[in-house]
Each structure stands twice: as C-alpha cells, then as structure tokens.
C-alpha cells in the first residue's frame, strides 16, 4: 500500500482548485478506496487554518477546518521520532520550521511527499517527492 503526505501547499491546491488539484484528488481517492494511506502533519492543518483566516475571516477558517476533517487522511501529531527528525532537518537544511515538520512526517511514515514547494528538493535523497506544478 502506498503512503503519502500532503504538504500545506497540496491541501491549498486542492481547496483552491489550482493546477495540480487533480493529482491531490487522485491521492485522496486512493485513500478513500483503501488503496493508500494519506497523512497530513498537524502543522499543515494549522497553516491552512491561519491562511484561510487571513484571507477570508475567522468563520471561513473554522469551516475550512471542518472541511479538512472530512477528507480521508490521518492527522499526524508530534511524537519523539518526528520531533528529532524535524530538528535535524531544521538544523541542516534551509527549510522553514513548518516544512521541516512536514518533511519529517514524510520520512517517518516512509511516504511520498506531495507538494508545491521547490525548497523540498534539497531533501530528495532522504524523501520521495511528488511535486505539483510550481506557481
């Protein structure tokens, strides 16, 4: 069974129906059909929440959160393994704190990281990447 981690950019791509939304939808359909496991880091959910709040207001952010909860993925919260991986990535790479957590989640879950962020390319030797069309 395939494992995927959806980056914040993948979630936003899907929500906003941007280029690459069909690829994210394909991954989610696989999860719904029990042909794949899809994970999302807690920090990606927080990022989508605050981006929605900034763009559309508090009410929209809460609606977006509820919409995310209906998608067929498992939220991955903090554990020691991911904490140490994220710390190592942040210490040795030029990724944001959030992207370090997301990459660590993908490494921990041995998952293909679906993203729209070229910064992840610096980790291509450590994690499998599935880039969506860059903006």
Secondary structure, DSSP 8 states (H G I E B T S, - for coil): -EEEEE-HHHHHHHHHT-TTHHHHHHHHHHHHTTSEEEEEEHHHHHHHHHHHHHHH-HHHHHHHHHHHHTSS-EEE---HHHHHHHHHHHHHS---HHHHHHHHHHHHTT-EEEES-GGGGGGTTTS-EEE----
